Amino acid sequence: MSLGGIEVQGREAVIAGAALDTANVEGRSQWQLTWRRLRQDKVAMASLVVILIIVALALAAPLFVSIVHHPPNVAYPNTGEDVAGNPVGPGTNGFWLGTDGTGRDLFIRILYGARISLFVGFVTTALGAVAGVTVGLVAGYFGGFVDTILARFTDAVLAFPYIVLALSLAVVVGPSLTVIVAVIAFFSWAAIARIVRGQTLSIKEKEYIEAARSLGAGPFRIMFLDILPNLLAPVLVIVTLYIPTAVVFEATLSFLGLGIQPPVASWGNILADAQNFYQVAWWYVVFPAAALLITTLAFNLLGDGIRDAMDPRTERVFAAGRGGLRARRNKTAGTGGGLDAPHVAPSVPAAGGN
Amino acid sequence: MNAGDDVLVRVENLVKYFPVRAGGLIRRTVGQVQAVDDVTLTIPRGKTLGLVGETGCGKSTLARCVAGLIPVTSGRVTFDGQDITNWPRRSMRPMRREIQMIFQDPYGSLNPRRRVGSIIGEPFAIHNIASGTERKRRVQELMERVGLNPEHYNRFPAEFSGGQRQRIGVARALALQPKLIICDEPVSALDVSIQAQVLNLLVDLQRDYGLTYLFIAHNLDVVRHVSDSVAVMYLGRICELGPKEPVYGAPRHPYTTALLSAAPAADPDAAASRQRIILVGDVPSPIDPPSGCRFHPRCPKAQPLCSETEPQLEVKAGDAATHVTACHFPVMAGENLAAAGRSELS
């Protein structure tokens, strides 16, 4: 209810402002509206906070090293292993989350693994998004022969057994961060391109595109200034959902030994090593697996939240999975501020007579 | 038709066919939509030519051909003495400053993701005319000129009413100070009360800036209000063309007569006394138009000749030299077409 109360106050403030001084009322952009809706979504906001914490922890990894004095790749056979040579548990000898199979600090290694995972997640998705948006826009806008070539190529990439290609490439070229990034990026642009192409096909028939052409705008101006802003919403959603996919893909490759190579820490290779110790050291499996799970879950839930916030009309469709929670929230919000329509309404003060 | 230096736009034998394709992988052209077929007309400088006809008769296609937005199949478009037919986009660019369009849908013709200032200022950006504060000043001038509050510069199109959005479209078309504005049904999506305001704005702008309009509409009253001369289109062809007084007052083509009789009258007494011609059947497909006169299957006056020979646009007996009709049996004054149509039906 408190949320609803705040909403009502905000709305009154906006209406009062409009009545007093129309000049200073600036149109609320789609992003501002989306952000307002997203702030109402507790699950998405919690996910966002979790992601920010993970990013902060990853960035602060060297700071933690200076606190616990355990560099990520240094083994401590005396303090980090028990008499039988097994890892020590959480809290033992200053190892917050225990040690790994060779007596290294598991906490520090998970932090450094987060850096790899997030780097791969963000960089591959960014590369994939840029390539996918470009290919999709060009194919959709120009159509014809260009579209046939690009769309078929996109289909071919989507049909490819990517794990097989990734494995063989890692074997042939040798595993490295560059290969991982290249492979994941290569397989993430196609789905984005397909979505962007479909949206472009529909948007390019709009009258405002013809208006831009009649003003003399060139094809690239139209693609990037007129069409692209209209499909940032679906692109942002799919990008948020692709980051966790890339993170898991990197972990998979590293787990199979074809990704990040030891001694460099990655969640995948930590989990691979942990297989030999899970009977004596539960923490060795649980913590890196939890890090992977929490990260991917947070990104997925945030992506869902953004999708709902971008387009209120999709809410009923996508709310099915989280129906109980959402229904309750809608009920609360309905008595107060409401979720969607009332947000739009105050931003559309009557702009004067005609 | 009158030729001379005062002609801004000359359209000669313009043809626009759209191929109809079928088949899955290998697409074949199985037919042609004859959207515009052999249209010839001129628009004098500073005047308004109204173009009327049913939905789908090729009005908008003709407009887009004149604006150079779609390539023409054959024929010629001359603007201000220059043949601009099928110019490539780059050479057409300077010409865009001279020819502007106002679109039908005030919701679809403005990019919902851009602010009004950016929409009206886009012509300045594309043609590198003004930037920064200068652009903002000129955009606000334009907004004021078309009756918008310049302080609404930063709003989104969604925050305006239909009439206001159409004013935004008018301001955008005015920005480059064009000679010709092609108005493609500029008021048909608006409420009747708003239509008059936008029409009066267009008339004022024409007077102040000496604009030439190609004004497309399916509403006859709207066209009568703004036009100097009127062209009536049916299935891609012009069937009657002339100054508005004779075309409205003494139409010679049966289709014009039928259109005029179908328009609702403001005065119910006058409406009751009018003859009403109800056309039989639907508009035939432009893929396979009727032989001879395209109107003959629905024409109350049709004779065997009409399905065999195509009538040419020509001055009919008793008409002014600027009034042309494409009909073998033009309507005479006082003739009762409604009776003819009914007898044909029964």
Chai-1 contact restraints between the chains, C-beta under 6 A:
chainA,res_idxA,chainB,res_idxB,connection_type,confidence,min_distance_angstrom,max_distance_angstrom,comment,restraint_id
A,A23,B,E151,contact,1.0,0.0,6.0,A-B,restraint_1
A,E26,B,N154,contact,1.0,0.0,6.0,A-B,restraint_2
A,G27,B,N154,contact,1.0,0.0,6.0,A-B,restraint_3
A,G27,B,R155,contact,1.0,0.0,6.0,A-B,restraint_4
A,G27,B,F156,contact,1.0,0.0,6.0,A-B,restraint_5
A,G27,B,E159,contact,1.0,0.0,6.0,A-B,restraint_6
A,K206,B,G108,contact,1.0,0.0,6.0,A-B,restraint_7
A,E207,B,F103,contact,1.0,0.0,6.0,A-B,restraint_8
A,E207,B,D105,contact,1.0,0.0,6.0,A-B,restraint_9
A,E207,B,G108,contact,1.0,0.0,6.0,A-B,restraint_10
A,E207,B,S109,contact,1.0,0.0,6.0,A-B,restraint_11
A,Y208,B,S109,contact,1.0,0.0,6.0,A-B,restraint_12
A,Y208,B,L110,contact,1.0,0.0,6.0,A-B,restraint_13
A,Y208,B,N111,contact,1.0,0.0,6.0,A-B,restraint_14
A,A211,B,F103,contact,1.0,0.0,6.0,A-B,restraint_15
A,A211,B,S109,contact,1.0,0.0,6.0,A-B,restraint_16
A,R213,B,L69,contact,1.0,0.0,6.0,A-B,restraint_17
A,S214,B,A67,contact,1.0,0.0,6.0,A-B,restraint_18
A,S214,B,L69,contact,1.0,0.0,6.0,A-B,restraint_19
A,S214,B,M101,contact,1.0,0.0,6.0,A-B,restraint_20
A,L215,B,P123,contact,1.0,0.0,6.0,A-B,restraint_21
A,L215,B,I126,contact,1.0,0.0,6.0,A-B,restraint_22
A,G216,B,R93,contact,1.0,0.0,6.0,A-B,restraint_23
A,G216,B,R96,contact,1.0,0.0,6.0,A-B,restraint_24
A,G216,B,I126,contact,1.0,0.0,6.0,A-B,restraint_25
A,A217,B,I126,contact,1.0,0.0,6.0,A-B,restraint_26
A,D226,B,N111,contact,1.0,0.0,6.0,A-B,restraint_27
A,P229,B,R113,contact,1.0,0.0,6.0,A-B,restraint_28
A,N230,B,R113,contact,1.0,0.0,6.0,A-B,restraint_29
A,V348,B,E159,contact,1.0,0.0,6.0,A-B,restraint_30
A,A351,B,H152,contact,1.0,0.0,6.0,A-B,restraint_31
A,A351,B,E159,contact,1.0,0.0,6.0,A-B,restraint_32
A,A351,B,F160,contact,1.0,0.0,6.0,A-B,restraint_33
A,G352,B,N149,contact,1.0,0.0,6.0,A-B,restraint_34
A,N354,B,S161,contact,1.0,0.0,6.0,A-B,restraint_35
A,N354,B,G163,contact,1.0,0.0,6.0,A-B,restraint_36
A,N354,B,Q164,contact,1.0,0.0,6.0,A-B,restraint_37
A,N354,B,I194,contact,1.0,0.0,6.0,A-B,restraint_38
